[in-house]
Amino acid sequence: MNDCDTCAYCVYDEEWDGYVCEMNIDEDEYSRILQGQYKRCPYYRDGDEYKIASKQ
């Protein structure tokens, strides 16, 4: 489950010097995601702007 690379919520944070998830997730939900209880992140949103624009 590494959809983070193409997720719209994954942004570069200069302070952390790396990519982070901007989705507001509580600790319990984040723990479930890390443990692999989901086949796919329930908050994933495709960040490919070209793909989105082609449907319009």
Secondary structure, DSSP 8 states (H G I E B T S, - for coil): --GGGGBTTEEEETTTTEEEE-S---HHHHHHHHTT-SSS-TT--B--HHHHHHT-
